[in-house]
Amino acid sequence: MMSRTMAEAQLPKRVDAIKLVTVSQQFNADIDSKQLTRLSEAVEDCVAPVHCEIRFERDQEKHRLLQGSCNTSVVMICQRCLGNVTIPVESSFQLGLVFDDDQAKQLPKRFEPVEVDENGQLDLWSVMEDEVLLALPMFPTHPEGDCQFKQPGSKPETTDSDDKRPNPFDVLAKLKQK
């Protein structure tokens, strides 16, 4: 079996989250962003893998946690000039691993609950995809000065056809005269 360095490692898709908490597992690995369907649909292009630095652990109050960060780069449409803009996306998170809604309600507010299945399994890719989606800007734009946005002229352009167009209220004026 060929060993891979940590930077080249692919993040496992499904994991036994409860077991990983028990052994305080850490990952420094990537997900091929093009395989994340919801992310691909939300942006024009995924141009970098989603790099994840995460750790499974317990806090002092014995809550099971998934903590860390993820980052990537995506291409979105600039809301100013409608051109493509590459956006760096970063997210830091503290997630509480729970089995049900009752456990979620008992989590301190600083933790966002993430539900594992009855066997403690977690779709890690889906969780990381959620974090990236939540970090996407609502109104992506180029940095100030880089945008291709053209300011309209001070006076709107008029054409001869504007002058010749009939006024729809002329009909009402004629009726009123009768």
N, C-alpha and C positions, 0 to 999 in steps of 0.2 A: 504494500500500500504506500503510495507516494504521499509524503507529508507536504502541507502547504503552509506558507507563512500566514500570520494573523491577518495581514492587510489583504491577502488574496482570498481569504476564506469567505464562503457563501454563508449567509445567516440561515440557520435551519428554518424551514417553513412552519412546521408544527413541532411543539415541544411539550414535555411534561413539566409545566411551570412549577408545580408544587415540589417535585424532586429537585429542580434547579434552584429553588429558594433554599432547600435544605442544605445543598452543597455550596451555596453562595456563588453560583456560576456567573461568569462574566463573558461577554462577547464583544469583539471588536471586528465587525464583519460587514459585508455589503449584501444588498439585494439588487438584482438587475431590475432597474426601475421600469423597463419596458414590459416586464411581466406583471406589473401592478395595473390591472385593468382600469380601476376607478381613477387612478392618477393619470393614466394615459388619456382617458376621456376628458379630464378636467383641464388639460393643458394642450398646447400645440405640439410639443415634443419633450421627451425626457432625454436630457443630454448627459446625465451622469448617473452612476449608480446611487442608491440611497445608502450612505455610509452610517452604520449604527454602532454606537458605543453604549452598551447596556449592561446592567447587572441585576440579578435576581437576589433578593436578600430580605431579611426581617429588620424592622426598625426596633427601637427600644420598647415599644408597646406590643411587640410580636406580630404586627401586621405584615402580611406577605406583600412584598413590593417588587415592581419592575421600574427601575429608574435609569435615566440616561439621557442620551440625545441622539438625534439623527439629522442628516443634512444631505442635500442634493442640489442640482441645478436643473431648471426647467425653462422652456421657452413658452411665453404667454403673449397675448396681444396687448400692446400698449394702449391704454384707454384714452391717451391724448392724441397720438398720431396714427393709431391702428396698424402700426408696424410691429414686427416681432421684437421682443425684448427678452434677454436671458436674465432670469431671476434666481439668485441664490436663496435657497429655502433652508431654514434651520429651526429645529424644535427641541426643547428640553422638556422632560416630563417626569412626573412621579405618579405612578399608577398603582392602585391597590388591587391585588388579585383576590377575587371573591368567587364564591360558588353560587350565590343567589342575591336577590334584592335585599333580604334582611341583613346579610353581611355588608352589602354596599351602604346601607343606611347607617351602619355602625362605624364606618370609616371616618376618620377626621376629614374635614372639608378640604384640606390641602392636597388630598389624594383623589384623583379621578378613578372611579371603579372600572375594572375590566373583568368581565365574567369568564371563568374557565369552565370547561364542561365537567360532568360528574366524575371523570377520571383525572381531572387536573390538567387536561390538555388545553393548549392555547395556540391559536393561529397567529404566530408571531409576525408574519408578513402583513397580515391584515391590520394588526395593531400599529405597526410602523407606518403603513400606508395611511391610516387614520391620522396619525400625528403629522405627516407631511401635508395631507389635505387641509388640516386645520391651520397649518402655518402659511398656506398660500395667501398672497395678498388679494383682497377683494377688488382693488382697482390697480392693477399693475401698470407702472409707467416707467419710462426711461429716467435715468437720473437727470436732474435739472441741467439744461444746456445740451444734453445728448439727443433730445427728442427731435424727430423730423417734423414736428408740428409746425404748420405755417399759419401765422396770424392772418385772418381775413383783412382785406383792405378797409380803410376807415369808412368808405362809402359803399353801400351795396351796389353791385352792378345792375343796371336796368337795361332792358333790350326794347327794341321797337315793338315787339309782340306784346309787351306789358301794356303799352298804350292802346293797342287795338282790341284788347280783350274786352268783351262785353261785361258790363256790371250786372250781376245777377239781380240786383235790387231795382234795376230799371223797370222790370215788369211790374213790381209792386207800386212804383211811382206812377206808372200809367194807369193802373187800376184805381189808385187813390184820386186821380184827376177826373175820373168818370163820375 
